[in-house]
Amino acid sequence: MSAVAHPSNASPTALVRARHRRRWLGVGSIYLLVLALLALGRVLTPEFWTAGNLLQIVKDVSILGIVAVGLSFITLSGHYVDLSIPAIMACSGIVAVAALSYGFAVALLAGALTGGLLGLINGLMVGYLRLNPILWTLAAMSVFDGIARWAYGGKWIYARLETSAGAAFADLYRGEWLGAIPVTVSLFLVVAMLGDFAMRQTGFGKQLKFTGAAYEAARLSGIHVQRTVMLAFLISGLAAALGGMVKTSFNMYGDVEIGLTYDFQAITAVVIGGMTLAGGRGSVPGVVGGVLVIGLLGRILPLIPGVGQDEQFIIRGVIFIVAVGVSMLALRRSGRSDA
């Protein structure tokens, strides 16, 4: 009788190949959904597949994509979500517009430093003091929002388009490369590629995944888990800052409410993209797929007869609930007790 192969006896190469297969199967299912939505859009309107419409869909979700890629580092670490993302986006945008009088580069640096600092504060509190990430970032959102309202009296801070710095800032959202590719889409793609590289190809990314999958085991193995979690929040803060500045570029004024709903939309994209809230599993390509699903739904749902604004909110909520349910069920079947 021939011996039956057991997973524990498989070679390291076979195990790596199996992990890659599972990863691409998971990501592939997201893009099958994207293709299904594209087909539905084509059925609803012949103009859906035009290059201009498809490019506009990607442009519409590019800010969300930037924010979601940053948030995915927090989720992968096993710390769910950063509810202060809307406030970080608003503060970074306001500071950038206020600093435009010193030049475009200085404004971008000031906005990025603002988001990085607020993300770092979150990381120190959650990573080193082990505060509950949901409760802390919810409180931090209130504090950050209150500081912005106090500092600027709740007023809109307008960018001056007649200056070279103001015109360059406006091009963050309105500009195009080679007269065809929107700058904001390019920023989304660059952030996604950098995020994917950091998550898959660097020691930090591997430590982050291990920390999310088994925090205590990672700590006992010698990984500096507190620093790893802190860096995840720092990355998310920087991504939220970039998203906030691009959103402010679209409005051309700094406003404390520009980031509203981006926390929920980003975590929805992350979960739809196959990343588990319990941490330790997921990928940036999956998150990008989740962002595209949200963008396609936003364009398709209004085309369906009888689906109004209220119904769209309900449908999006149901999709999020189903995605979380599937994620938790998969974790329970794999033996993860934190599911």
N, C-alpha and C positions, 0 to 999 in steps of 0.2 A: 504494500500500500504506500502510495507516495505521501510525503510529508505535506501538511497544509501550512502555507506561509502565514505567519502571524505578524500584525503591524509592529509589535515590539522587536521582531527579528529583522525588520526591513533595514536596508542600508541607509546611511545618512543621506546619500544622493537621492534615493527613492523617496525619503521623507520630505526632502526639500522640493522635489518635483510634485509630490502630492499637495504640499502647501500652496505651491504656485498654481496648480490646477484649481484648487478650491477658491483661491483668491480671484482668478480670472473668471471662473464660473459665477462667482458672486457679483463681480463688476459687470460681467456680460448680461446678467439678468436686468440690471438697471438700464443698460443701453437697449435691450430688447423693448423695455417699456418706453424709452424715448422714441424708438422706431414706430411702436404702436401708436403713440400720440401724434407723430408726424403723419402717419397714414390717416388717422382720424381727422386731423386738420385739413388734409387734402380732400377728404370726403365732404367736409363742411363748406369749404370754399376753394375754388381752383387756384386762387392767388396765394394760397398758403405756402406753397413751395418756391415762391420767387426768392431769388438771392437776397433782395433787399429786405423782405419780411423775415427771413431766417436770421440774417445778420442783426436786424433790429431786436429780435427775441433775445439773442445772446447779449446784445448791448444792454437791454433792459434789466438783465439779471447779473450783469458783470459786477456791480457793487456788492450785491448779495453773495456772489461767488467769492470775491476777495475776503469778505467777512467770514463766510462759511469755511473756507480753507484754514483760516487762522483758528477758528473755533474748533476745528477737527483735532487740533493738537491737545486741547483741553479734554475733549471727549475721549480721545485715545488713551489719555493718562488715567481715565477712570473717575474724572471729576465733573462729568455731565455737561454743564453749560455755564457760560458767563452771562448773567442777567444784567451786568452793567455795560454791555456792549452799546446800547443806544446812547448812554451818557458819554462813553468814551468817544464815539463817533461825533457827537455834538461838540464836546469840548475841543477835540482836535480840529474840527472845521472852524470853530470860532477863533481859536488861537491862530490858525493859519491865515485867516482873512485879516485879523487884527495886525499880523506881522507883515502883510504885503507891502507896507510902506518902506520896509527895509530890504525889499527885493524878493523875487519869486523863490530862489533857492533857500533863503532864510525862512520864508513862510512855510515851505515844505518841511524843513528841518524842525521848525518850532512845532508844527502839527504832529510830526512823527514822535518827537521827544515827549510831547504831552500824552499821546496814546501809550508810548512805551512806559512812561512813568506810572500811569494809572494801572496798566497791566502788571507792572512790577509790584505795585502795592498789593494788588489782588494775589499775585503769586506768593508774596511773602506771608500774607495772612493765611492763605489756604495751604501752601506748600510747607511752610516752617511751623506755623502755629496750629495746623491741622483743623482750621475752622471749616464748618460745613460750607461747601462751595455755593450752594443755592442761597442759603441764608446770608452769607457774607456778601456775595455779589449783588443780591437784592438790596441790602443796606448800602453798599458802595454806590449803587446806581443813584439812590436818593441823595447821598452826600455829594457825589460828583455833579449831579444835576443842580443841586442847591448852590454849590460853589459857582457854577457857570451863570446861574440866574442872578446871584448876588453881585458877581464881578461886573456883569454887563447890564444889570438892571432889567433883565428879561427882554432887552431890545434886540432887534435884528442888526447884525453888523454887516454892512454892505461892502462888496468889493468894487473898486473903481476901475471900470473897464477901459477908461481912457489912458490908463498907465500901462506901461509894458508888462509890469508884474501882474496887473489885473487881467490883461489879455492872455498872458501865458497861463494864469490860473484857470481862466474860463476854458482853455483848450484841454484841460484834464478830462473834461467830459465831452466837449463839443469838437475837439480836434480829431484829425484823421491822419494816418500815415499813408503816404502815396495817394492821397485823395480818395481812399476806399476803406481802409481798416481803421475803425474807431480807436482812439488812444485808450479808452476805458476797457475795451475788449483785449487790447494788447497787455494792459496791466493785469487783467484777470488771468490771462494765459501765463504770464511770467510768474505771478504769485503761485499759480497751480503747479507749474513745473518746479519752482524752487521748493514748494511745500512737499511735493512728491519725492524730490531728491533727498530732502532733509529727513523725511519719514522713513524712507526705504534704504538709503545708501550711507547714512551716517551712524556713528556710534550713539549719538543722542537719540536718534529715531528708534533704534533697537532698544535702548534703555527705556524710552518712553512707552513703547509697546509692552515690554516686560513689566513695567511699573503698573500699567493699567490692568494687565492680566492677573498679576499676583503681587500686590504691593509689598506684603511682608516678606515674601520669598525674594523679591528684588532687593529689598533692604538688607536682608541677611546675606545675599550674594555679594554685597559690597557696592551696589549702585547707590549713588547719592540721590535718593528718591526725592528729598525735599527740594534740592536744586533743580532736578528734572521737572517737577511739577511747576516750580516757579518760572522756568524758562518757557513752559507751555503757555502759561498765562501772559508772559511777556510777548511771545509771538502773536497770540491772539490780540493783545492790545495794539501792537504795531499794525496788524492787518485791519483792525477796526479803525485805527487812525487814518490809514490810507483810504478805506472805504468812506469814512466821514469826510475827508477832504474832497474826494471825487463827488460825493453827494452835494457838498457845499458848492462845488464848482458848477454843478447842474443848476442849483438855486441861485447862485451868485450872491448869497448872503449867509452869514453864520446864524444858526437858530438852534435853540436848545432842544427842539423836537424833531430834528432831521433824522434821527436814528430810530424813531418809534417803529416797533414791530420787527426790526431786523434781528433781534435775539431769537424770537420765535421762528421766523422764516429760516434763519441760519441753522438752528437745531433741527428743524424739519428737513432741510436739505441733507444734513449730516446723517440723520437716521434713515431717510429714504435711500440714501447712498450706501447703506449697508454697514455703517459704523454703529457698534453697540454702545448704548449708554453706560453699560457696566465697564467699558474700557477694554483695551487690549486687542481689538479687532476692527479692521476697516482700512480704507485707503483713500488717498486724494482723488484718483480717477473715479472712484465710486461717489465721492462727494460732488465732484463736477457733474456727474450724471444726475445726482439728486437736484442740483441747481437747475440743470436743463429741464428736468421734469416740472419743476415749479414754474419756470419760464413758459414752457409749452402750455401748462394748465392755465396760466394767466391769460394766454392768448386764445385758447380754445374754448374755455368755459363760457365767455360772453357770446360765442357764436352759436351755442346750443339754445334752441327755442325754450323759453320758460325758465331759464336759469338767470336769475338776477343777482344783485350784489349779496343779498343775504344767503341765497343758496350757495354761492361761491364760497363764502366763509364756512358754511356747514360742510361742504365737500372737502375743502382743504383740511378741516379739523378731523374728518373721518379718515382721510388718507394718512394723516399723522398718527392717529390712534392705531390704525391697522399696521403701519410700519413699525411702531414701537412694539405692538403685540407680537408680530412675526419675529422681531429681534429677540424679545424676551423668551419666546418659545424655543427658538434655536439655541439660546444659551442654556436653558433648562435641560434640553435634550443632550447637550454636551457635558452636563454635570456641573455647570457653574452655579454655585449656591447663591451668588449675589444677583442672580437674575430675578 
